[in-house]
Amino acid sequence: MSDYSTNNGRMDDPARPNNPASLASEAIRLSGDLVRKEIALAKAEVSQNIQRAGVAIGFVAAAAVIAIVTINVLVAALVAALAETQLGPIWSAVIVGVVLALLAYILLRKGMNDLKPEALMPSRTVQNVQRDAQTIKGAYNDK
């Protein structure tokens, strides 16, 4: 015979009390267990994602190093190609260097302008908040 008896088609566990206080206590305990398990799962998932992000940053750094080496090789090839013309090696290097310096300056200015506090200010949000404040003031003053 099994440890479970049927009561109106429902299986009852003799070890589990059926009074409301016991059921509420059991529900709270199970809820707490569930929350702890979810927190542990979230911690494990975040840890795994951080580790994956670290590996990804390593790949990005390696790609950046290779890209810099590639640019150096291509610039050297450009200087060598220009050196084969009437310019000669010195003027070829100067011309390529000036062009790269101008490009670097333009990119630097653009980046610095984009980092100014005015450029980073959430201007649309500020305008919306100011407009909302004016609307509220207007509605309040109309009463």
C-alpha positions in Angstrom: 0.0 0.0 0.0 1.3 3.5 -0.8 2.1 6.2 1.6 -0.4 8.5 -0.1 -4.1 8.2 0.4 -6.7 9.6 -1.9 -9.2 12.2 -0.6 -11.8 13.1 -3.1 -9.5 12.3 -6.0 -6.7 14.4 -4.4 -3.4 12.9 -3.3 -2.5 13.9 0.3 1.0 13.7 1.6 0.8 12.5 5.3 4.1 14.3 6.1 2.7 17.6 4.9 0.3 19.4 7.2 -2.9 20.9 5.7 -3.7 23.7 8.1 -3.5 27.3 6.6 -0.6 28.5 8.9 1.5 25.5 7.9 0.7 26.0 4.2 1.5 29.7 4.4 4.8 28.9 6.2 5.7 26.4 3.5 4.8 28.8 0.7 7.1 31.5 2.3 9.9 29.0 2.7 9.6 27.8 -0.9 9.4 31.4 -2.1 12.6 32.2 -0.2 14.3 29.1 -1.6 13.2 30.1 -5.1 14.5 33.7 -4.7 17.9 32.4 -3.3 18.2 30.0 -6.3 17.4 32.8 -8.8 19.9 35.1 -7.2 22.6 32.3 -7.3 21.7 31.7 -11.0 21.9 35.4 -11.7 25.3 35.7 -10.0 26.6 32.7 -12.0 25.3 34.1 -15.3 26.8 37.6 -14.6 30.1 36.0 -13.7 30.1 34.0 -16.9 29.1 37.0 -19.0 31.9 39.1 -17.4 34.4 36.3 -18.2 33.1 36.2 -21.8 33.4 40.0 -22.0 37.0 39.8 -20.8 37.9 37.4 -23.5 36.1 39.6 -26.1 38.1 42.6 -24.9 41.3 40.6 -25.4 40.2 39.9 -29.0 39.4 43.5 -29.6 42.8 44.6 -28.2 44.6 42.0 -30.4 42.7 43.2 -33.5 43.7 46.8 -32.6 47.4 45.9 -32.4 47.2 44.0 -35.7 45.4 47.0 -37.3 48.1 49.4 -36.2 50.8 47.1 -37.6 48.8 46.9 -40.8 48.5 50.6 -41.1 52.3 51.0 -40.5 53.0 48.5 -43.3 50.6 50.2 -45.7 52.0 53.6 -44.9 55.5 52.3 -45.6 54.3 50.9 -48.9 52.8 54.2 -49.8 56.1 56.0 -49.0 58.0 53.5 -51.0 55.7 53.9 -53.9 56.0 57.6 -53.9 59.7 57.4 -53.5 59.8 55.7 -56.9 58.5 58.9 -58.5 60.3 62.2 -59.0 59.7 63.1 -55.3 62.4 60.9 -53.8 62.2 59.1 -50.5 62.5 62.1 -48.2 59.7 64.2 -49.7 57.5 61.1 -50.1 57.8 60.4 -46.3 57.1 64.1 -45.6 54.0 64.2 -47.8 52.6 61.0 -46.3 53.4 62.2 -42.7 51.7 65.6 -43.3 48.6 63.9 -44.7 48.4 61.5 -41.8 49.0 64.4 -39.3 46.1 66.3 -40.8 43.9 63.3 -40.7 44.8 62.8 -37.0 44.2 66.4 -36.2 40.7 66.4 -37.9 39.8 63.2 -36.0 41.1 64.6 -32.7 39.1 67.9 -33.1 35.9 65.9 -34.0 36.4 63.7 -30.9 37.1 66.6 -28.6 34.0 68.5 -29.8 31.8 65.4 -29.3 33.1 65.1 -25.8 32.2 68.6 -24.7 29.6 68.8 -22.0 27.2 70.7 -24.3 27.4 67.8 -26.8 26.7 65.2 -24.1 23.8 67.1 -22.5 20.5 65.3 -23.0 19.1 68.4 -24.7 15.8 66.9 -26.0 15.1 65.6 -22.5 15.8 69.0 -20.9 13.6 70.7 -23.5 10.8 68.2 -22.8 11.1 68.6 -19.0 11.0 72.4 -19.4 8.0 72.2 -21.7 6.2 69.9 -19.2 7.0 72.3 -16.3 5.6 75.2 -18.3 2.5 73.2 -19.1 2.0 72.3 -15.4 2.6 75.9 -14.4 0.1 77.0 -17.0 -2.5 74.5 -15.8 -2.0 75.4 -12.2 -2.2 79.2 -12.9 -5.4 78.7 -14.9 -7.2 77.4 -11.8 
